[in-house]
Structure formats: structure tokens, C-alpha cells
Amino acid sequence: MPVFKPVLRRCAVPVAAVLLLPMLAACGGGSSSTAADAGAQSPSQSQSGSTSNVSCDYKDDPQGSTGNVDKPPASPDVQGKVTVTMTTSMGTLDATLDADSAPCTVNSFVSLAKQGFFDKTPCHRLTVAPSTIFVLQCGDPTGTGTGGPGYTVPDELSGKETYGPGTLAMANTGQPDTGGSQFFIVYQATPLPPQYTVFGQLDAAGVRDVQKLAQKGTDNAYGQGDGHPKEPVTIDGVSVG
């Protein structure tokens, strides 16, 4: 398996330090997860294809909340395919979320969107070659990689996750069940281990927009091919339906 220098992480420590770890994460504290951790499902989840019997265990995050938002309901009020539109400074990104395969994650994302948590927030991280991952990471109002909604989201993993162009997936701390608000958009096939919950898919036009952004490069703030987008990107808002 290749070594992944960047980390998709919510970080309790300075972002530059986290990027020395061999993962993709969104830091809320804790050490790297193992492959065995990645394949395990939280007891609060169900992959039955229905959200009617799902209960999501959204635990309080010791780091607290970046914004004043309420936790989503423990029983998801989403199901099936959920369409969302992210209005951004680089264009409109349309996506379809899969509430049947990731009910707790989609439930949280939709709740945060409706509460305006993502409004006027930066996409704080872009990875390009020579990095071996190709993602744009968003969802932290602080733009530092440390922010979150004040609660954690349980993993929803089958162990068969792949990360092709357009994939929407959750960042985490490297420990199980530590998702939050930070997510990443894959714009080019990326060989990650299956430890990041996949919860949706960006449409082809949106993927092209992110690819155009990636061509403009990163400032390498966290290492070669890893840093803030050279062209700053802001999510103006996220609408559902």
C-alpha cells in the first residue's frame, strides 16, 4: 500500500504538524486509526437500505463548537437520494447524497446546511501532485483544519470504499467515529484506505470546476503539493433539495 503523506484531518494541533502524519484526516485529537478500525461499523448504524430503524450516536466533541448549531436528530429524517447545491466562489457545485448508505452522515450534513453552518466558510486545503491524493477539503469555518460543529459523527463504513472523481467523504481524526463538519471532494482518483465515510457524489460539471481550481495549484503551506488553494475558495451557502 502506498504511503499517504497528507492527512485529511480535523486537528487539535497546528495543521502543519498534522500533515507530517501518513493519513488524510480532520483533527479532533487522537492518533492514527488502523486498517482494522476502518472496516468496523458503529453500533449506531444500519446498512439495511432504510433509515427508519437507525439511531445515530452524535457525541459531544471535547473541542467544542466553531458555530452555534444544534445537534441533528438521533433518528435521521433523510432517506434515499438527497440533492444539495453548494454555491461557491468558483461556481455552483451540485451533488447527490446517499442517505441510505450513510444516514447519520447525511443527516448531519443536511442539518448543518439548513442551520447555515457552511455559509461563508473557506475550503482550507487542496492537494495536488506530487501528493498522491487529490482532494479539496472544506467544512471548517475557521479555515485552520481545527473547527467542527461541537459533536462527532459515527463512521459508516463497509470496508469497500473507493475514492474516485466526485466522491464526497468525511475527514476524521484518525480514530473511529470522529467525523464532524469537515469533508473532502475528490477530483482525481485517489488510492485511500477505506476509513473515510463516503456520503455522496459531485456531478461531472462540479468535478471539472474543482479540477480547474487544482490546476492553479496550492501555496504548499503544509508541504509540496499540499496547502491552501492559490485561488481562495469560499462556500457561500448550501441548499438542500
C-alpha positions as a printed NumPy array, in Angstrom:
array([[  0.   ,   0.   ,   0.   ],
       [  1.362,   3.471,  -0.862],
       [  2.319,   5.896,   1.88 ],
       [ -0.071,   8.842,   2.159],
       [  1.85 ,  11.887,   3.322],
       [ -1.12 ,  14.297,   3.58 ],
       [ -3.763,  13.866,   6.246],
       [ -7.493,  14.572,   5.878],
       [ -7.95 ,  15.598,   9.408],
       [ -9.702,  17.836,  11.914],
       [ -6.803,  18.976,  14.039],
       [ -6.377,  19.875,  17.685],
       [ -2.751,  20.723,  16.912],
       [ -1.376,  23.138,  14.302],
       [ -2.225,  21.921,  10.815],
       [  1.393,  21.949,   9.692],
       [  2.261,  19.396,  12.374],
       [ -0.624,  17.114,  11.445],
       [  0.443,  16.984,   7.841],
       [  3.534,  15.021,   8.85 ],
       [  1.292,  12.035,   9.604],
       [  0.655,   9.362,   6.928],
       [ -3.143,   9.802,   6.646],
       [ -5.96 ,  12.003,   5.406],
       [ -7.753,  13.44 ,   8.401],
       [ -9.722,  16.205,  10.088],
       [ -8.275,  16.645,  13.547],
       [-10.177,  16.465,  16.768],
       [ -7.369,  14.744,  18.648],
       [ -6.204,  11.153,  18.918],
       [ -3.756,   9.007,  17.   ],
       [ -3.952,   7.292,  13.651],
       [ -6.524,   4.55 ,  13.172],
       [ -5.577,   1.094,  11.98 ],
       [ -6.934,  -0.738,   8.955],
       [ -8.975,  -2.882,  11.336],
       [-10.574,   0.224,  12.8  ],
       [-11.5  ,   1.4  ,   9.33 ],
       [-13.574,  -1.644,   8.498],
       [-15.639,  -1.667,  11.695],
       [-19.106,  -0.137,  11.787],
       [-20.503,   1.827,  14.699],
       [-23.274,   0.025,  16.625],
       [-25.491,   3.056,  15.932],
       [-25.568,   2.4  ,  12.191],
       [-27.512,   0.176,   9.875],
       [-26.721,  -0.591,   6.253],
       [-30.164,  -2.099,   5.637],
       [-31.109,   0.465,   2.989],
       [-33.694,   2.116,   5.246],
       [-33.213,   4.857,   7.82 ],
       [-36.354,   4.007,   9.787],
       [-34.511,   1.848,  12.344],
       [-31.29 ,   3.879,  12.533],
       [-30.187,   5.696,  15.671],
       [-27.175,   7.997,  15.333],
       [-24.862,   8.444,  18.289],
       [-23.711,  12.06 ,  17.958],
       [-21.339,  12.503,  20.891],
       [-20.196,  15.859,  22.277],
       [-16.813,  16.907,  20.9  ],
       [-14.412,  17.998,  23.69 ],
       [-13.086,  20.705,  21.365],
       [-16.458,  22.411,  21.367],
       [-18.287,  24.051,  18.504],
       [-16.986,  26.541,  15.975],
       [-20.528,  27.804,  15.407],
       [-23.779,  27.941,  17.342],
       [-25.609,  24.92 ,  15.929],
       [-27.837,  22.205,  17.342],
       [-27.133,  18.512,  17.036],
       [-29.117,  16.692,  14.352],
       [-31.929,  14.391,  15.496],
       [-30.682,  10.952,  16.514],
       [-33.275,   9.403,  14.201],
       [-32.447,  10.621,  10.687],
       [-35.191,  12.469,   8.844],
       [-33.481,  11.884,   5.484],
       [-33.627,   8.862,   3.216],
       [-32.74 ,   7.81 ,  -0.302],
       [-31.023,  10.282,  -2.585],
       [-30.766,  13.854,  -1.292],
       [-29.768,  16.622,  -3.693],
       [-27.715,  19.554,  -2.459],
       [-26.301,  22.622,  -4.135],
       [-23.121,  24.259,  -2.872],
       [-22.861,  27.843,  -4.048],
       [-19.174,  28.721,  -4.066],
       [-16.82 ,  31.409,  -5.284],
       [-15.659,  29.083,  -8.093],
       [-19.164,  28.186,  -9.246],
       [-22.179,  26.103,  -8.313],
       [-21.456,  22.521,  -7.238],
       [-24.382,  20.103,  -7.45 ],
       [-24.191,  16.856,  -5.525],
       [-26.332,  13.864,  -4.613],
       [-26.057,  12.487,  -1.091],
       [-26.82 ,   8.845,  -0.271],
       [-28.856,   8.742,   2.926],
       [-29.438,   5.   ,   2.661],
       [-25.754,   4.046,   2.814],
       [-24.678,   6.867,   5.171],
       [-27.797,   8.019,   7.035],
       [-26.053,   9.519,  10.068],
       [-23.531,  11.417,   7.953],
       [-26.117,  12.775,   5.509],
       [-28.446,  13.632,   8.388],
       [-25.677,  15.7  ,   9.977],
       [-24.602,  17.387,   6.733],
       [-28.189,  18.363,   5.881],
       [-28.792,  19.647,   9.408],
       [-25.654,  21.805,   9.317],
       [-26.547,  23.111,   5.852],
       [-30.043,  24.11 ,   6.974],
       [-28.594,  25.878,  10.033],
       [-26.203,  27.882,   7.846],
       [-23.067,  26.333,   9.332],
       [-21.307,  26.184,   5.957],
       [-22.247,  29.73 ,   4.913],
       [-19.238,  31.948,   4.13 ],
       [-16.714,  29.233,   5.016],
       [-13.392,  28.624,   3.215],
       [-12.167,  25.442,   1.617],
       [ -8.924,  25.433,   3.537],
       [ -6.914,  22.661,   1.907],
       [ -6.007,  21.496,  -1.587],
       [ -3.682,  18.641,  -2.512],
       [ -2.046,  18.324,  -5.939],
       [  0.933,  16.459,  -7.423],
       [  3.446,  15.425,  -6.162],
       [  0.946,  14.478,  -3.461],
       [ -0.59 ,  11.045,  -4.003],
       [ -4.076,  12.247,  -3.051],
       [ -6.163,  14.743,  -4.988],
       [ -8.764,  16.468,  -2.849],
       [-10.272,  19.787,  -1.848],
       [-11.124,  19.901,   1.86 ],
       [-13.876,  22.17 ,   3.217],
       [-16.311,  22.489,   6.118],
       [-14.232,  24.29 ,   8.756],
       [-15.455,  27.849,   9.442],
       [-12.09 ,  28.725,  10.999],
       [-10.148,  27.749,   7.87 ],
       [ -7.47 ,  26.164,  10.049],
       [ -8.398,  22.476,   9.992],
       [ -9.375,  22.603,  13.688],
       [-13.047,  23.605,  13.536],
       [-16.147,  21.483,  13.952],
       [-19.821,  21.558,  14.942],
       [-19.366,  20.559,  18.591],
       [-20.284,  16.903,  18.097],
       [-18.844,  13.889,  16.324],
       [-20.42 ,  11.774,  13.585],
       [-20.148,   7.96 ,  13.703],
       [-18.357,   6.158,  10.884],
       [-20.472,   4.446,   8.239],
       [-18.021,   2.106,   6.535],
       [-18.296,  -1.147,   4.637],
       [-14.548,  -1.608,   4.18 ],
       [-15.053,  -1.488,   0.397],
       [-14.952,   2.292,  -0.011],
       [-13.163,   3.722,  -3.039],
       [-12.424,   7.374,  -3.765],
       [-12.936,   8.217,  -7.412],
       [-13.524,  11.633,  -9.003],
       [-16.508,  13.41 ,  -7.489],
       [-16.55 ,  11.422,  -4.249],
       [-17.723,  13.333,  -1.172],
       [-16.265,  11.847,   2.006],
       [-15.792,  12.795,   5.64 ],
       [-12.499,  13.782,   7.203],
       [-11.749,  12.407,  10.677],
       [ -9.113,  12.439,  13.403],
       [ -7.675,   9.039,  12.564],
       [ -9.745,   7.486,  15.36 ],
       [-13.08 ,   5.7  ,  14.796],
       [-16.3  ,   7.742,  14.879],
       [-14.644,  11.174,  14.857],
       [-16.196,  12.843,  11.828],
       [-17.578,  16.35 ,  12.227],
       [-18.293,  19.031,   9.657],
       [-15.133,  18.764,   7.563],
       [-15.463,  16.904,   4.281],
       [-13.403,  16.481,   1.148],
       [-14.129,  16.424,  -2.573],
       [-12.049,  14.011,  -4.652],
       [-11.27 ,  15.468,  -8.085],
       [ -8.961,  12.712,  -9.372],
       [ -8.853,   9.02 ,  -8.463],
       [ -7.167,   8.72 ,  -5.074],
       [ -5.935,   5.423,  -3.519],
       [ -7.026,   5.956,   0.089],
       [ -7.645,   3.196,   2.616],
       [-11.38 ,   2.645,   3.305],
       [-11.546,   4.674,   6.504],
       [-13.378,   7.789,   5.335],
       [-17.178,   7.65 ,   5.157],
       [-18.404,   8.198,   1.594],
       [-21.701,  10.068,   1.7  ],
       [-22.269,  11.499,  -1.768],
       [-21.179,  12.279,  -5.287],
       [-20.482,  15.575,  -7.037],
       [-21.775,  15.865, -10.594],
       [-19.435,  15.94 , -13.61 ],
       [-19.599,  19.722, -14.033],
       [-18.636,  20.227, -10.405],
       [-15.699,  17.852, -10.735],
       [-14.443,  19.869, -13.697],
       [-14.672,  23.07 , -11.648],
       [-12.551,  21.547,  -8.876],
       [-10.069,  20.213, -11.43 ],
       [ -9.702,  23.72 , -12.889],
       [ -9.049,  25.029,  -9.383],
       [ -6.412,  22.332,  -8.817],
       [ -4.608,  23.341, -11.994],
       [ -3.957,  26.728, -10.397],
       [ -2.083,  24.978,  -7.6  ],
       [ -1.599,  25.297,  -3.882],
       [  0.619,  27.538,  -1.78 ],
       [  2.455,  24.45 ,  -0.379],
       [  1.858,  25.718,   3.154],
       [  1.821,  22.15 ,   4.515],
       [  4.339,  20.571,   2.144],
       [  4.906,  20.086,  -1.565],
       [  1.547,  19.871,  -3.291],
       [ -0.353,  20.431,  -0.044],
       [ -1.689,  23.718,   1.281],
       [ -4.28 ,  26.412,   0.743],
       [ -5.664,  26.778,  -2.791],
       [ -3.755,  29.511,  -4.624],
       [ -7.145,  30.761,  -5.714],
       [ -9.13 ,  31.054,  -2.453],
       [-12.446,  29.212,  -2.417],
       [-15.407,  30.121,  -0.233],
       [-18.668,  28.218,   0.2  ],
       [-21.345,  30.921,   0.178],
       [-24.115,  28.537,   1.157],
       [-25.506,  25.016,   0.857],
       [-29.129,  24.427,  -0.124],
       [-30.967,  21.125,   0.168],
       [-33.448,  19.794,  -2.386]])
